[in-house]
Amino acid sequence: MLDFYLIKDSQPTQSEITDLEYLGGIREALFSQLQTEGIIEPRFDFYSDFRWGSEMAARMLVTLQKRLPCAPQQMECKSFIALLHKAVGANGGLLAVGD
């Protein structure tokens, strides 16, 4: 599972996870699907920690809302859209933590 936490652009990446709001997570299958579709850039690794700023989160949200997800991943994709929506609504980005 790749877990996502809300983080403001002004917060350092080294912020304690316990100080950040947990928004949800996605499995590797959805992550890979989104990379194949060009929504998640290939430079991001499912098993690594990384950060998406507020602009990137907003761009991904718009892109995902314009397309229909594949049926097997539809529910998880809707959850991912919901966590992106929370981040964008809070004017924040996402800190991803891979297991």
Backbone bond lengths (Angstrom), bond angles and torsions (degrees), N, CA, C in turn:
res aa  C-N    CA-C-N  psi(-1)  N-CA   C-N-CA  omega(-1)  CA-C   N-CA-C  phi
1 M - - - 1.446 - - 1.534 108.43 -
2 L 1.305 114.78 139.36 1.457 121.71 174.32 1.525 106.16 -106.44
3 D 1.322 116.79 113.97 1.459 122.10 -176.17 1.519 110.84 -93.71
4 F 1.334 115.82 142.49 1.459 121.82 -179.09 1.526 110.89 -118.98
5 Y 1.331 114.42 136.39 1.462 122.71 178.92 1.523 109.08 -123.41
6 L 1.307 116.14 143.74 1.458 122.03 176.33 1.521 108.89 -72.79
7 I 1.328 116.24 129.72 1.456 120.63 177.55 1.531 108.54 -142.33
8 K 1.293 115.57 133.16 1.468 120.66 178.06 1.523 109.24 -74.31
9 D 1.321 116.23 149.77 1.464 119.96 179.87 1.527 111.77 -59.11
10 S 1.323 115.98 -29.57 1.471 120.34 -177.91 1.530 112.98 -80.66
11 Q 1.339 117.96 -13.29 1.464 120.94 -179.55 1.522 110.41 -80.37
12 P 1.332 116.88 142.41 1.465 118.85 176.47 1.528 111.03 -70.54
13 T 1.324 116.06 148.24 1.462 120.99 178.75 1.520 111.12 -60.24
14 Q 1.295 117.12 -27.77 1.455 121.40 -178.29 1.527 112.89 -76.46
15 S 1.315 118.90 7.97 1.467 121.87 178.33 1.525 109.36 -55.41
16 E 1.314 115.52 144.18 1.462 120.30 178.27 1.523 109.18 -66.13
17 I 1.317 116.24 132.73 1.469 121.20 179.16 1.525 110.31 -56.63
18 T 1.316 116.45 -36.08 1.470 119.88 -178.38 1.526 111.83 -65.04
19 D 1.335 117.49 -19.38 1.466 121.35 178.44 1.533 112.36 -88.63
20 L 1.329 117.06 -6.55 1.458 121.33 -176.07 1.531 110.52 -105.14
21 E 1.329 115.30 151.97 1.465 120.55 179.23 1.528 109.69 -83.93
22 Y 1.327 115.49 124.91 1.459 121.15 176.87 1.528 108.68 -75.24
23 L 1.340 116.72 129.62 1.461 120.51 -178.13 1.521 113.44 -107.78
24 G 1.313 118.12 -22.71 1.452 121.10 -179.38 1.512 110.97 143.61
25 G 1.334 115.41 -171.51 1.444 119.30 -178.13 1.522 111.81 -151.86
26 I 1.334 114.82 169.71 1.459 121.12 176.87 1.521 109.37 -134.22
27 R 1.332 114.98 156.77 1.461 120.55 177.33 1.527 110.13 -89.91
28 E 1.307 114.73 166.25 1.465 120.73 -176.52 1.531 112.28 -60.83
29 A 1.326 117.94 -35.32 1.470 120.49 -178.68 1.530 111.30 -60.11
30 L 1.327 117.14 -44.52 1.463 119.91 179.30 1.527 110.35 -69.42
31 F 1.318 117.20 -42.05 1.460 121.29 178.04 1.532 110.00 -56.16
32 S 1.332 116.45 -47.79 1.465 121.22 -179.87 1.521 111.25 -63.56
33 Q 1.324 116.56 -41.46 1.469 120.80 178.30 1.529 110.47 -60.61
34 L 1.329 116.90 -44.82 1.457 121.23 -179.23 1.530 111.40 -67.47
35 Q 1.325 117.19 -31.31 1.466 119.80 174.42 1.523 110.55 -69.78
36 T 1.310 117.01 -43.54 1.468 121.40 178.98 1.522 110.62 -59.63
37 E 1.327 116.83 -36.92 1.460 121.78 -179.12 1.528 112.58 -82.50
38 G 1.332 117.33 -1.68 1.455 121.41 177.01 1.518 114.54 80.44
39 I 1.326 116.95 12.33 1.467 120.33 179.53 1.528 110.07 -82.13
40 I 1.326 116.04 -41.24 1.469 121.54 173.32 1.523 106.65 -104.09
41 E 1.315 116.31 127.70 1.465 121.53 -178.30 1.533 111.01 -64.76
42 P 1.336 117.43 145.94 1.463 121.59 -177.76 1.533 114.16 -63.26
43 R 1.316 117.47 -19.00 1.479 119.49 -178.33 1.525 112.79 -71.00
44 F 1.340 117.22 -14.62 1.463 120.42 179.18 1.520 109.56 -88.37
45 D 1.335 115.39 137.60 1.460 122.21 -177.26 1.525 109.51 -112.97
46 F 1.318 116.26 131.55 1.464 122.02 -178.85 1.527 112.06 -56.39
47 Y 1.314 117.49 -35.58 1.462 121.40 -174.88 1.526 114.10 -92.63
48 S 1.315 116.90 8.84 1.465 121.44 179.55 1.517 110.56 -116.47
49 D 1.307 115.47 159.24 1.453 120.87 173.77 1.525 108.56 -85.46
50 F 1.319 116.92 140.58 1.455 121.27 177.24 1.517 109.48 -155.34
51 R 1.317 114.80 174.28 1.457 120.34 -175.11 1.521 110.26 -135.11
52 W 1.329 115.85 137.28 1.456 122.66 172.09 1.518 107.62 -114.72
53 G 1.319 117.66 124.55 1.457 121.91 177.22 1.523 111.00 -70.35
54 S 1.319 115.88 173.99 1.465 121.31 -176.89 1.529 112.03 -61.84
55 E 1.322 117.51 -37.11 1.473 119.80 179.71 1.522 111.65 -66.22
56 M 1.326 116.91 -40.80 1.452 120.14 178.95 1.529 110.72 -67.58
57 A 1.320 117.06 -40.79 1.468 120.86 177.92 1.528 110.36 -61.17
58 A 1.317 117.09 -42.56 1.468 121.46 179.64 1.528 110.63 -65.69
59 R 1.315 117.09 -41.02 1.466 121.55 179.94 1.530 110.52 -64.74
60 M 1.326 117.05 -42.43 1.458 121.22 178.77 1.525 110.89 -65.36
61 L 1.320 116.89 -39.73 1.463 120.97 179.10 1.525 110.83 -60.88
62 V 1.315 117.00 -47.61 1.471 121.32 179.59 1.527 110.31 -60.80
63 T 1.326 116.82 -44.42 1.463 121.17 -179.54 1.524 110.97 -62.41
64 L 1.320 117.46 -44.79 1.464 121.03 -178.88 1.525 112.00 -67.85
65 Q 1.303 117.49 -35.95 1.460 120.46 -179.22 1.529 111.76 -69.57
66 K 1.324 117.54 -21.48 1.457 121.73 -179.15 1.529 113.02 -82.96
67 R 1.320 117.28 -16.76 1.450 119.57 -176.32 1.524 111.57 -117.26
68 L 1.317 115.92 159.16 1.460 121.25 176.47 1.516 108.49 -95.96
69 P 1.332 118.16 126.04 1.467 120.30 -179.67 1.532 111.63 -71.42
70 C 1.326 115.13 158.28 1.463 120.47 176.00 1.528 109.66 -64.29
71 A 1.305 116.38 144.22 1.467 121.78 -175.72 1.532 114.36 -54.12
72 P 1.363 119.88 -47.14 1.464 118.46 -177.04 1.531 113.39 -61.91
73 Q 1.321 116.97 -26.95 1.464 121.51 -176.28 1.534 112.14 -104.85
74 Q 1.319 118.33 3.81 1.458 121.54 -168.42 1.527 113.23 -57.08
75 M 1.324 118.32 -47.76 1.462 120.30 -177.13 1.531 111.02 -64.60
76 E 1.314 116.48 -44.85 1.466 120.35 179.31 1.526 110.60 -65.50
77 C 1.319 116.49 -36.54 1.462 120.20 178.40 1.529 110.20 -64.83
78 K 1.321 116.77 -39.84 1.470 120.39 177.20 1.530 110.50 -62.24
79 S 1.320 117.22 -38.42 1.466 121.18 176.98 1.522 111.09 -65.01
80 F 1.339 115.87 -39.36 1.458 120.65 178.25 1.526 110.09 -65.48
81 I 1.330 116.92 -41.78 1.466 121.13 176.60 1.523 109.90 -61.50
82 A 1.324 117.18 -40.26 1.466 121.05 179.63 1.523 111.29 -63.24
83 L 1.333 118.00 -40.33 1.469 118.96 -179.79 1.522 110.78 -71.85
84 L 1.337 117.48 -34.70 1.462 119.82 173.73 1.528 110.21 -63.30
85 H 1.314 116.02 -40.93 1.468 121.20 179.33 1.533 110.92 -61.46
86 K 1.333 116.93 -40.98 1.476 120.90 177.80 1.526 110.46 -62.86
87 A 1.324 116.57 -43.73 1.468 120.27 -179.82 1.521 110.67 -63.22
88 V 1.326 116.57 -46.85 1.466 121.23 -178.98 1.525 109.87 -64.65
89 G 1.326 117.29 -40.45 1.462 121.53 178.25 1.521 113.10 -63.17
90 A 1.314 115.96 -27.85 1.470 121.24 179.18 1.527 111.56 -94.32
91 N 1.344 116.99 7.78 1.467 121.83 -176.52 1.528 111.45 54.58
92 G 1.327 114.86 40.20 1.452 119.56 -178.58 1.514 111.80 -126.57
93 G 1.309 113.78 179.17 1.451 122.07 176.59 1.497 109.71 -115.31
94 L 1.326 116.07 -164.52 1.452 121.51 -177.61 1.520 111.24 -128.32
95 L 1.313 114.71 137.80 1.449 121.88 170.94 1.522 105.97 -106.22
96 A 1.325 116.45 119.47 1.468 122.09 -179.26 1.520 109.43 -98.64
97 V 1.318 115.50 133.45 1.455 121.43 179.91 1.526 107.50 -125.23
98 G 1.341 116.33 115.07 1.451 121.43 179.77 1.504 111.97 -87.63
99 D 1.321 114.99 145.37 1.476 120.02 178.64 1.511 110.14 -84.45
